[in-house]
């Protein structure tokens, strides 16, 4: 990002799908949960919950300015899953921004669990802000919580406030945005996800309403402070232009044992 005084280093992770089997899982869902627990394993055969136990100590050696968790960190909202995630987050030395997605806040596979109770557990991690911001001297990171849903009025107002900071911005979200200049992301999503373009945009699986469209217009604007969008959701990597002035970086799922490293500086003009 031209003009930055400092170099920043971030770690990105999404789509880990932590599963800690507990009595919260309904009897009828046990078989599905166990199958998914086997599916979400690293290349070394380590399940996601066990993998997450290993990461905090390692991340603390990487001298990062922040850890960015891009959603679907757990496979379904349960006290066991949220507690396992929180335990790891509490061990991290760097600031953490955690934006949720549907798997994080919905108690899939758990009959009788209340979404309100799950939200309270999430709030105990980081306050569960609708639009968290980490501000540095000459740039900021802005997160979109629950990006599998439409942008709320509160998020739209908060994003307008973030834009008014006048600093270059990296946008953290779970669901990617449709590119204005490159249709390859939508096409690749359709190939991977049964002909569904799992991105936010007109004609896509995530069709924006009035509030979300207003948010997207601010991101796409030629004078937008958003210099890069980082996201996950699709379980494959993609990198390209969102607009002529903004890049989008879609990161692979974390459960195979992957994480992303992002370096931002004022020398290369890139990320």
C-alpha positions in Angstrom: 0.0 0.0 0.0 1.9 3.1 -1.2 2.7 5.6 1.6 2.8 3.3 4.5 5.5 4.0 7.0 5.5 0.6 8.6 5.5 -3.1 7.5 2.8 -5.3 9.0 2.5 -9.0 9.3 -0.7 -10.9 9.9 -1.8 -14.5 10.1 -5.1 -15.5 8.5 -7.1 -18.7 9.1 -10.6 -19.7 8.3 -12.7 -22.8 7.7 -11.1 -25.0 10.4 -14.4 -26.6 11.4 -13.4 -27.6 14.9 -15.6 -30.5 16.2 -15.5 -31.6 19.9 -17.9 -34.4 20.3 -20.2 -33.8 23.4 -23.6 -34.8 24.7 -24.9 -31.5 23.1 -25.1 -33.3 19.8 -28.5 -34.8 19.1 -28.7 -38.6 18.8 -29.9 -38.3 15.2 -26.9 -36.2 14.3 -24.2 -38.3 15.9 -23.4 -40.2 12.7 -23.1 -37.0 10.6 -21.0 -35.3 13.2 -18.6 -38.2 13.4 -18.3 -38.4 9.6 -17.6 -34.6 9.5 -15.0 -35.0 12.2 -13.2 -37.5 10.1 -13.6 -35.4 7.0 -12.0 -32.3 8.6 -8.6 -33.7 9.2 -5.1 -32.4 8.3 -2.9 -34.1 5.8 -1.2 -35.8 8.7 -4.5 -37.3 10.0 -5.0 -34.8 12.9 -8.6 -33.6 13.5 -9.3 -29.9 13.6 -9.8 -29.7 17.3 -6.4 -31.3 17.9 -4.8 -29.2 15.2 -6.1 -26.0 16.9 -4.4 -27.0 20.1 -1.1 -26.9 18.3 -1.4 -23.6 16.6 -1.4 -20.9 19.3 2.1 -21.7 20.6 3.4 -21.7 17.0 1.7 -18.5 16.1 3.2 -16.8 19.1 6.6 -17.3 17.6 5.7 -15.6 14.3 6.0 -11.9 15.4 2.6 -10.9 13.9 0.7 -7.7 14.4 -2.7 -9.5 14.5 -4.3 -12.9 14.0 -7.2 -12.8 11.6 -9.8 -15.6 12.0 -12.1 -15.5 9.0 -15.1 -17.6 10.0 -16.3 -21.2 10.2 -13.6 -21.8 12.8 -16.0 -24.3 14.4 -18.4 -26.6 12.6 -21.4 -25.9 14.7 -22.2 -23.7 17.7 -22.0 -25.8 20.9 -20.5 -25.0 24.3 -17.8 -27.6 23.7 -16.7 -26.2 20.3 -16.8 -22.6 21.4 -14.9 -23.4 24.5 -12.2 -25.2 22.6 -11.8 -22.3 20.2 -11.8 -19.7 23.1 -9.1 -21.7 24.9 -6.8 -21.4 21.9 -7.6 -17.7 21.3 -6.8 -16.9 25.0 -3.3 -18.3 24.5 -2.5 -16.0 21.6 -0.2 -13.0 22.3 -1.2 -10.9 19.3 -4.5 -9.0 18.9 -7.2 -11.3 17.4 -10.0 -10.3 15.0 -12.6 -13.1 14.7 -15.4 -12.7 12.2 -18.1 -15.3 12.4 -20.0 -17.2 9.7 -23.1 -19.5 9.8 -21.2 -22.5 11.2 -19.8 -20.4 14.1 -23.1 -19.1 15.4 -25.7 -21.8 14.4 -26.1 -24.8 16.7 -26.3 -27.2 13.8 -26.6 -30.9 15.0 -27.6 -29.8 18.5 -31.3 -30.0 19.3 -32.4 -27.8 22.1 -29.4 -25.4 22.1 -30.5 -21.8 22.0 -28.8 -19.4 19.5 -29.0 -16.7 22.2 -27.0 -18.8 24.6 -24.4 -19.5 21.9 -24.1 -15.8 21.2 -23.4 -15.2 24.9 -20.6 -17.7 24.7 -19.2 -16.0 21.6 -19.5 -12.6 23.4 -17.2 -14.0 26.2 -14.5 -14.4 23.6 -14.2 -10.9 22.2 -17.5 -9.0 22.7 -18.9 -10.3 19.4 -18.9 -6.9 17.7 -20.8 -6.5 14.5 -18.0 -4.7 12.8 -14.7 -4.9 14.7 -11.8 -2.6 13.8 -8.1 -2.8 14.5 -6.5 0.6 13.9 -2.8 1.0 13.4 -0.8 4.3 12.8 -1.2 4.4 9.1 -3.8 1.6 8.2 -6.6 -0.3 9.7 -8.3 -3.7 9.5 -12.1 -3.8 9.4 -14.1 -7.0 9.9 -17.6 -8.0 8.8 -19.2 -10.3 11.3 -21.8 -12.8 10.2 -21.1 -12.1 6.5 -23.3 -15.1 5.5 -26.1 -12.6 6.4 -27.0 -9.3 4.9 -25.3 -6.2 6.2 -27.2 -4.7 9.1 -28.0 -1.0 9.5 -25.6 -0.9 12.5 -22.8 -2.5 10.4 -23.4 0.0 7.6 -23.1 2.9 9.9 -20.0 1.5 11.6 -18.4 0.9 8.2 -19.1 4.5 7.2 -17.3 5.6 10.4 -14.3 3.3 9.5 -14.1 4.9 6.1 -14.1 8.3 7.7 -10.9 7.4 9.5 -9.2 8.2 6.2 -6.7 5.3 6.4 -6.0 2.5 3.9 -8.1 -0.5 4.9 -7.9 -4.2 4.7 -11.4 -5.8 4.8 -11.8 -9.1 6.6 -14.9 -11.1 5.7 -15.9 -14.8 5.4 -17.9 -14.7 2.2 -16.0 -13.2 -0.8 -17.3 -10.3 -2.9 -18.1 -10.6 -6.6 -15.3 -9.0 -8.7 -16.2 -6.1 -10.9 -13.4 -6.8 -13.3 -12.8 -10.6 -13.2 -15.6 -13.2 -13.4 -13.2 -16.2 -12.8 -14.0 -16.4 -9.1 -17.7 -16.8 -9.7 -17.0 -19.4 -12.4 -14.6 -21.3 -10.2 -17.1 -21.3 -7.4 -19.7 -22.7 -9.7 -17.4 -25.6 -10.7 -16.6 -26.4 -7.1 -20.0 -25.9 -5.5 -22.7 -27.4 -7.7 -23.1 -24.4 -10.0 -23.4 -21.9 -7.1 -21.5 -18.6 -7.1 -21.1 -18.5 -3.3 -20.1 -14.8 -3.2 -21.9 -11.5 -2.5 -23.2 -9.9 -5.7 -26.1 -9.5 -8.1 -27.0 -12.8 -9.7 -24.9 -14.7 -7.2 -26.0 -17.1 -4.4 -25.7 -14.2 -1.9 -27.9 -11.6 -3.5 -27.5 -8.2 -1.7 -30.4 -6.2 -0.3 -30.5 -2.4 0.0 -28.1 -2.2 3.0 -25.6 -4.7 1.6 -25.7 -3.0 -1.8 -24.8 0.3 -0.1 -21.9 -1.4 1.7 -20.7 -2.9 -1.6 -20.9 0.4 -3.4 -18.6 1.9 -0.7 -16.1 -1.0 -1.2 -16.2 -0.8 -5.0 -16.0 3.0 -5.2 -13.0 4.4 -7.1 -11.9 6.4 -4.0 -12.6 3.6 -1.5 -10.0 3.2 1.2 -10.3 -0.6 0.9 -7.1 -1.8 -0.7 -7.6 -5.5 -0.2 -10.3 -8.0 0.8 -9.2 -11.2 2.6 -11.7 -14.0 3.0 -12.3 -17.8 2.9 -15.6 -19.8 2.6 -14.9 -21.4 -0.7 -12.2 -23.9 0.5 -10.0 -23.0 -2.4 -7.5 -20.2 -3.1 -8.1 -17.4 -5.5 -6.4 -14.1 -6.0 -7.3 -11.3 -8.3 -8.7 -7.8 -8.7 -12.0 -6.9 -7.0 -11.8 -3.6 -8.7 -9.0 -1.8 -10.5 -7.9 -0.4 -7.2 -8.5 -3.3 -4.8 -7.3 -6.9 -4.7 -9.2 -9.8 -3.2 -7.4 -12.8 -1.6 -9.5 -15.9 -1.0 -7.7 -18.3 1.3 -7.9 -22.1 1.4 -9.6 -24.0 4.2 -7.4 -24.4 7.3 -8.5 -27.9 8.3 -5.8 -29.7 6.1 -3.2 -27.8 8.1 -3.0 -24.5 6.2 -2.8 -20.9 7.3 -2.1 -17.7 5.5 0.6 -15.1 6.1 -0.1 -11.6 4.9 2.6 -8.9 4.7 1.6 -5.3 4.0 4.1 -2.5 3.4 4.6 0.7 1.5 7.4 -0.5 -0.8 6.0 -3.2 -3.0 2.6 -1.7 -3.4 1.1 -5.1 -2.9 -0.1 -7.7 -0.4 
